[in-house]
Every structure is written in C-alpha cells, then in structure tokens.
Amino acid sequence: MVHEIWRIDQARTRSISPENPTGAPGGGGRATEGTGAHAAAELGVGWKMSPSIDLPPGETATLADVSGPGVVRHFWLTTDRSVLNEMTLRVYWDNDAEPAVEVPLGSFFCNAWEELAQVNSEMVVVAPAGGLNSFWPMPFRAHARFTLHNGGDRSVPVYYQITYLEEDVPRTAGYLHVRRRHSNPLGNPAIHTVLEDIPGPGRYVGTYLAIVPNAPGWWGEGEMKFYLDGDTEYPTICGTGTEDFFGGAWNFDMQDAYHTYSTPYLGLVQVLPPDQIYQPQQRFGMFRWHVRDPICFDRSLRVTLQALGWRDGGRYLPLEDAEVATTSWWYQHRSVTGRRHRL
C-alpha cells in the first residue's frame, strides 16, 4: 500500500464505528444516545455520544455489514484485556454461510495468554494499554460482515473502528482466511497440525504460535513443514527449528535468559514468566509474517509443526505433553466452505 500512497483514483474511504455504524457519507457523529450519552449530556449531539458498545455475555454483535467491492485496510479494537480469548471474531465474505475468519480475538492479535503482549509489526500492532490493530488487507467483492461473540460470563465494552476503501477488486485478489488450532496435550506423534489440507490457489502469509512445553529444558528443535500441491509423506518446504522459523537462533538464549523482540515481520513477543529459562510450565508467544516471502501454492497446502526437546545422550525428545496453539493467515480464491476447523 505504501508504494501506492501517491495514487489519486476513484477509491473512497469509509469507516465503521459505533459513531457511524453503516459508514455512510456524513453519517458520523449523529448519535443521540450511547455509552457516552451521560458524559456528553451537557454538550449534545456530535460530542462522543456513542464511542463504544456493551456486549452482553453469550451475545454476538455485528461490527460491520457493508457492500462491496472494497478492501478493509485497518481494523482497530479495544475491550477488557482479561477476556480477549473468551471472545470470537468471525468475518464473512460475499454472503458466504461459513466464516473465512474464525478465531479467538486475542489470537488474531498475537495475544493468547492472559497478560497483554505488545506487538510492533507491519501487520499487527498491539499498543499500550490494549489497542489492537490489524493492517491485513482484506479484499471483498460483494459483501463483508464482521461479528464478535462474547463467550464470557459478563458484559464487556467494545470500542472499534473498521476502515475500508470502496474500490475495485482485481480478479487476482484472494480472500483473507484465519484459523486457530489447539492441541493439549499434543500426544503421539508429537506433531501439531497448523493447517489441514486446504485447496488452492492461494498464499500462506502468517503464523502465530503459543506454546507450553510441559517439559524442562529447550523445547524448540521441531521443524515447521509445508506440504505443497500434493506432497504426501515429505514436504517441499522444511525448516531447521522452531526458533529459526521465527527468525531467532540458539534457543532465544542470551546470557542464560530468553530475550523477546518484535520486528516488522517476526518476533518472540511473550515469555511468561520472563525471569525464568528452560522451565516446563513457561508460556511463549511468537509470530512470523510471510509478507515479503509468501508461501504460494497452486492445488493444496498442509502445514505441520513438530514439538521436540532434548533427552540425555544428545538425542531429541518428542514433547508429547506439550500444549500447542497456532493461528494461521492465508489468502485463497474461494472460501473454505464446509471445511470447519475446530477452535
């Protein structure tokens, strides 16, 4: 998008929020009631009457319901940080019955654990003190619908803004898909399926990993494997280790401590607790965006991750008791209708 910033064309910017729930031209700031009505009682209409919504437990809110063609360029949201993974984000493209995006809210923003992790990347930014930002471009041709479900036991405030451009979408554009998979315990073999076989053509563009090794010592010898276009037993793309895939090296260990980092395309954003190393119950969160190096597939794609540590004698130890959760981002021409992936 940066290289296009100078271009003046027929695109029109629209933005959905509680202050303008339809994104209509001139439709913002007209609310006469809302969560800010008391604070704005002496100021009147146009003075932040409806900055947010209250989402009751067990309820689903429609955040956006708009016609295309268009491209979502920015999605910002904030809510109670303690319940991020009790809320489910779903996004439907072009009137599909099944969501293309179906994922816990926290995992969509690289936050699987109860403590907030700040993220400073090109595609996802988590800013103090819980500002959740997505810059994944999301093209749609006929229609786009965003919903948020509160699976918790209490009402929460939700502030949000979804900014999109009304613009033509080329035939080559794919639809963004996001899914989470969770293994606890991993079992035998100690291989986590990141993504089941999905049809092409498409591009795999991102991974977020949350892992608890449940064994002492180093836990990241496992390889990330991409099975492309009919690969069966052996993959076309095979990495050299978990920390290597996420851009690190040598156990993320410097001076007997894990060191977190967050860069435009990869990072280890969370180590809990941060003052320990090689402890079995530690929790980790890391991301890898394939923006500059997408994994392109024509007919099909399957992705797996091994969980490996070390045993005595310099031999690998499959981590069968590990807890592994991954979130995957990819683009493809058609939705994965009928292929439901468990959360």
C-alpha positions as CSV (number, residue, x, y, z in Angstrom):
1,M,0.0,0.0,0.0
2,V,2.9,2.4,0.7
3,H,4.1,2.4,-2.9
4,E,0.5,3.3,-3.9
5,I,0.1,6.2,-1.4
6,W,0.6,8.8,-4.1
7,R,-2.0,7.5,-6.4
8,I,-5.2,9.5,-6.8
9,D,-8.0,7.4,-8.2
10,Q,-11.7,6.6,-7.7
11,A,-11.4,4.9,-4.3
12,R,-13.4,6.4,-1.4
13,T,-12.6,5.9,2.3
14,R,-15.3,4.6,4.6
15,S,-15.1,3.8,8.3
16,I,-17.4,1.8,10.5
17,S,-17.6,2.5,14.3
18,P,-20.3,3.0,16.9
19,E,-20.4,6.6,15.9
20,N,-21.2,5.6,12.3
21,P,-22.4,2.0,12.2
22,T,-23.1,2.0,8.5
23,G,-20.1,4.0,7.3
24,A,-22.5,6.2,5.3
25,P,-21.2,9.5,4.0
26,G,-21.9,12.2,6.5
27,G,-23.2,9.6,8.9
28,G,-20.7,10.0,11.7
29,G,-21.3,11.9,15.0
30,R,-25.1,11.9,14.8
31,A,-25.8,9.6,17.7
32,T,-28.3,10.8,20.3
33,E,-27.7,8.0,22.7
34,G,-25.0,5.5,23.5
35,T,-22.3,4.7,26.0
36,G,-21.1,8.3,26.1
37,A,-24.5,9.9,26.5
38,H,-24.1,10.7,30.2
39,A,-20.6,12.2,29.7
40,A,-21.9,14.3,26.7
41,A,-25.2,15.3,28.3
42,E,-24.2,19.0,28.6
43,L,-22.6,19.1,25.1
44,G,-25.2,17.4,22.9
45,V,-25.1,15.6,19.6
46,G,-21.7,15.4,17.9
47,W,-19.8,15.2,21.2
48,K,-18.9,11.5,21.5
49,M,-22.3,10.2,22.3
50,S,-21.6,6.6,21.1
51,P,-17.9,5.7,21.2
52,S,-18.5,2.0,22.1
53,I,-21.0,-0.8,22.6
54,D,-21.7,-3.0,25.5
55,L,-21.6,-6.7,24.6
56,P,-23.5,-8.9,27.0
57,P,-22.4,-12.5,27.8
58,G,-23.4,-15.0,25.3
59,E,-24.3,-12.4,22.7
60,T,-22.9,-11.7,19.2
61,A,-22.5,-8.1,17.9
62,T,-22.3,-7.3,14.2
63,L,-19.5,-4.8,14.0
64,A,-19.7,-4.2,10.2
65,D,-22.1,-5.2,7.4
66,V,-21.2,-3.5,4.2
67,S,-21.5,-4.0,0.4
68,G,-18.5,-4.1,-1.9
69,P,-16.4,-4.1,-3.8
70,G,-13.8,-2.8,-1.3
71,V,-10.7,-3.6,0.7
72,V,-10.5,-3.4,4.5
73,R,-7.3,-1.5,5.3
74,H,-7.3,-1.1,9.1
75,F,-9.2,-2.8,11.9
76,W,-8.8,-1.3,15.4
77,L,-10.5,-2.6,18.6
78,T,-10.1,-2.5,22.3
79,T,-12.0,-4.1,25.1
80,D,-11.4,-5.7,28.5
81,R,-7.9,-7.2,28.2
82,S,-8.7,-10.1,30.6
83,V,-11.3,-11.7,28.3
84,L,-9.6,-11.4,24.8
85,N,-9.7,-15.2,24.3
86,E,-13.2,-15.6,25.5
87,M,-14.3,-13.5,22.5
88,T,-14.6,-14.9,19.0
89,L,-14.0,-12.8,15.8
90,R,-15.8,-14.0,12.7
91,V,-15.6,-12.5,9.2
92,Y,-17.8,-13.5,6.3
93,W,-17.0,-12.6,2.7
94,D,-19.5,-12.2,-0.1
95,N,-22.5,-13.7,1.7
96,D,-20.8,-17.0,2.4
97,A,-22.6,-19.0,5.1
98,E,-19.3,-20.0,6.8
99,P,-16.8,-17.5,8.1
100,A,-13.5,-17.2,6.4
101,V,-12.0,-15.8,9.7
102,E,-13.0,-17.6,12.9
103,V,-10.6,-17.2,15.7
104,P,-10.4,-16.0,19.4
105,L,-9.9,-12.3,19.4
106,G,-6.6,-12.4,21.3
107,S,-5.1,-14.9,19.0
108,F,-5.9,-12.8,16.0
109,F,-3.8,-10.1,17.6
110,C,-1.0,-12.4,18.8
111,N,-2.2,-12.5,22.4
112,A,-3.1,-15.9,23.6
113,W,-2.2,-15.5,27.2
114,E,-3.9,-13.5,30.0
115,E,-1.1,-10.9,30.2
116,L,-1.0,-8.4,27.4
117,A,1.9,-8.6,24.9
118,Q,2.8,-5.5,23.0
119,V,3.4,-6.2,19.3
120,N,5.2,-3.9,16.9
121,S,4.9,-5.4,13.4
122,E,3.7,-4.3,10.0
123,M,0.6,-6.4,10.0
124,V,-0.4,-6.4,13.7
125,V,0.3,-3.8,16.3
126,V,-0.8,-4.1,20.0
127,A,-0.2,-0.8,21.7
128,P,-0.5,0.4,25.3
129,A,-2.8,-0.4,27.0
130,G,-4.6,-2.8,24.8
131,G,-5.1,-1.1,21.5
132,L,-5.5,-3.9,19.0
133,N,-4.6,-3.0,15.4
134,S,-4.7,-5.2,12.2
135,F,-3.3,-3.9,8.9
136,W,-4.0,-7.1,7.0
137,P,-5.6,-6.0,3.7
138,M,-9.0,-7.8,3.3
139,P,-10.5,-7.6,-0.2
140,F,-14.1,-8.4,-0.8
141,R,-16.2,-8.2,-3.9
142,A,-19.9,-8.2,-2.9
143,H,-20.1,-8.0,0.8
144,A,-18.2,-8.1,4.1
145,R,-19.6,-8.8,7.6
146,F,-17.6,-8.7,10.9
147,T,-19.1,-10.2,14.1
148,L,-17.8,-10.5,17.6
149,H,-19.1,-13.1,20.1
150,N,-18.8,-12.7,23.9
151,G,-18.3,-16.2,25.3
152,G,-17.6,-14.9,28.8
153,D,-19.8,-14.6,31.8
154,R,-20.1,-10.8,32.0
155,S,-20.8,-7.8,29.8
156,V,-17.8,-6.0,28.3
157,P,-17.3,-2.7,26.5
158,V,-16.1,-2.9,22.8
159,Y,-14.6,0.1,21.1
160,Y,-13.8,-0.5,17.4
161,Q,-13.2,1.1,14.0
162,I,-13.0,-0.7,10.7
163,T,-11.7,1.4,7.8
164,Y,-12.1,0.3,4.2
165,L,-11.8,1.7,0.7
166,E,-14.7,1.4,-1.7
167,E,-12.6,0.4,-4.7
168,D,-12.5,-2.2,-7.5
169,V,-11.0,-5.5,-6.5
170,P,-8.9,-7.3,-9.2
171,R,-9.7,-10.8,-10.3
172,T,-6.4,-12.0,-8.9
173,A,-7.2,-10.9,-5.3
174,G,-7.7,-13.7,-2.7
175,Y,-9.8,-13.6,0.4
176,L,-8.2,-13.5,3.8
177,H,-8.7,-16.6,5.9
178,V,-7.7,-17.1,9.6
179,R,-8.0,-20.2,11.7
180,R,-6.6,-21.4,15.1
181,R,-5.8,-25.0,16.0
182,H,-5.1,-26.2,19.6
183,S,-3.5,-29.4,20.8
184,N,-3.5,-30.1,24.6
185,P,-1.7,-32.4,25.1
186,L,-0.1,-32.9,21.8
187,G,0.1,-36.7,22.0
188,N,2.0,-39.2,20.0
189,P,3.4,-38.4,17.5
190,A,4.4,-35.0,18.8
191,I,3.3,-33.3,15.6
192,H,0.8,-30.4,15.6
193,T,-1.3,-29.7,12.5
194,V,-1.0,-26.0,11.9
195,L,-3.3,-26.1,8.9
196,E,-5.3,-29.0,7.4
197,D,-5.3,-29.6,3.7
198,I,-6.8,-26.6,2.0
199,P,-7.5,-26.1,-1.7
200,G,-5.6,-23.7,-3.9
201,P,-4.6,-21.5,-5.4
202,G,-3.5,-19.4,-2.5
203,R,-0.8,-17.8,-0.4
204,Y,0.1,-18.6,3.2
205,V,1.1,-15.4,4.9
206,G,1.3,-15.7,8.7
207,T,1.7,-17.8,11.8
208,Y,1.2,-17.1,15.5
209,L,2.4,-19.8,17.9
210,A,1.5,-20.1,21.6
211,I,3.2,-23.0,23.3
212,V,3.7,-24.5,26.8
213,P,6.4,-27.2,26.5
214,N,5.4,-29.1,29.8
215,A,9.0,-30.5,30.0
216,P,12.2,-28.9,31.3
217,G,14.9,-27.8,29.0
218,W,14.9,-26.4,25.5
219,W,11.7,-27.1,23.6
220,G,12.1,-25.7,20.1
221,E,14.0,-28.2,17.9
222,G,10.9,-29.1,15.9
223,E,10.7,-28.2,12.2
224,M,7.9,-26.3,10.5
225,K,6.9,-28.2,7.3
226,F,4.8,-27.0,4.3
227,Y,3.3,-29.7,2.1
228,L,2.5,-28.1,-1.2
229,D,0.4,-29.3,-4.1
230,G,0.0,-33.0,-3.4
231,D,3.1,-33.6,-1.2
232,T,2.3,-36.7,0.9
233,E,5.0,-38.1,3.2
234,Y,7.6,-35.5,2.6
235,P,7.2,-31.7,2.3
236,T,8.5,-29.2,-0.2
237,I,9.5,-26.7,2.4
238,C,11.1,-27.8,5.7
239,G,12.6,-25.5,8.3
240,T,15.6,-26.1,10.7
241,G,13.9,-25.5,14.0
242,T,11.2,-23.6,15.7
243,E,13.2,-20.6,16.8
244,D,14.8,-20.4,13.4
245,F,11.4,-20.3,11.7
246,F,10.5,-17.2,13.9
247,G,13.8,-15.5,13.0
248,G,15.7,-16.3,16.1
249,A,18.6,-18.7,16.8
250,W,20.2,-20.8,19.6
251,N,17.2,-21.2,21.8
252,F,16.4,-17.5,22.0
253,D,19.1,-17.7,24.8
254,M,21.4,-14.8,25.6
255,Q,23.3,-14.9,28.9
256,D,21.0,-17.5,30.3
257,A,17.8,-15.6,29.6
258,Y,15.2,-15.5,26.9
259,H,15.1,-12.2,25.0
260,T,11.9,-11.0,23.4
261,Y,11.8,-9.0,20.2
262,S,9.2,-7.6,17.8
263,T,10.1,-6.6,14.3
264,P,8.0,-5.8,11.1
265,Y,7.8,-9.5,10.1
266,L,8.7,-11.7,13.0
267,G,9.1,-11.7,16.8
268,L,9.1,-13.5,20.1
269,V,6.7,-11.2,21.9
270,Q,6.0,-13.0,25.1
271,V,7.8,-15.2,27.7
272,L,5.9,-15.9,30.9
273,P,7.3,-15.7,33.4
274,P,10.0,-13.5,31.9
275,D,12.7,-14.2,34.5
276,Q,12.9,-17.9,34.1
277,I,14.5,-20.2,31.4
278,Y,14.0,-23.8,30.4
279,Q,11.2,-24.3,32.9
280,P,8.4,-26.8,31.9
281,Q,5.4,-24.5,32.6
282,Q,6.7,-21.4,30.8
283,R,4.4,-19.9,28.2
284,F,5.6,-18.4,24.9
285,G,4.1,-16.4,22.1
286,M,5.7,-15.6,18.7
287,F,4.7,-14.6,15.2
288,R,6.0,-14.8,11.6
289,W,4.6,-12.9,8.7
290,H,5.3,-14.1,5.2
291,V,4.7,-10.7,3.6
292,R,7.9,-10.5,1.7
293,D,8.2,-14.2,1.2
294,P,4.7,-15.7,0.9
295,I,4.2,-19.5,0.7
296,C,2.5,-19.8,-2.7
297,F,0.5,-23.0,-3.5
298,D,-1.5,-24.0,-6.6
299,R,-3.6,-27.0,-5.7
300,S,-3.3,-27.6,-1.9
301,L,-1.4,-26.8,1.3
302,R,-0.9,-28.6,4.6
303,V,1.3,-27.2,7.4
304,T,2.7,-29.0,10.5
305,L,5.0,-28.3,13.4
306,Q,7.0,-30.9,15.4
307,A,7.5,-30.4,19.1
308,L,11.0,-31.5,20.1
309,G,13.2,-31.1,23.1
310,W,16.3,-32.9,24.3
311,R,16.9,-36.1,26.3
312,D,20.1,-37.5,27.8
313,G,22.8,-38.5,25.3
314,G,22.2,-35.7,22.9
315,R,19.0,-37.2,21.4
316,Y,15.7,-35.5,20.6
317,L,12.8,-35.8,22.9
318,P,9.3,-35.6,21.3
319,L,7.2,-33.3,23.6
320,E,4.0,-35.4,23.7
321,D,2.7,-33.4,26.8
322,A,3.2,-30.0,25.2
323,E,0.3,-27.6,24.7
324,V,0.5,-26.0,21.3
325,A,-1.9,-23.5,19.7
326,T,-1.3,-21.9,16.3
327,T,-3.2,-19.2,14.3
328,S,-2.8,-19.2,10.5
329,W,-3.3,-16.4,8.0
330,W,-3.7,-17.1,4.3
331,Y,-5.3,-15.9,1.1
332,Q,-7.2,-18.0,-1.4
333,H,-9.6,-17.5,-4.2
334,R,-12.6,-19.3,-2.7
335,S,-13.8,-19.7,0.9
336,V,-13.2,-23.0,2.8
337,T,-16.9,-23.6,2.9
338,G,-17.7,-26.9,4.6
339,R,-14.2,-27.3,6.0
340,R,-14.7,-26.3,9.6
341,H,-11.6,-26.1,11.7
342,R,-12.0,-26.5,15.5
343,L,-11.0,-23.6,17.6
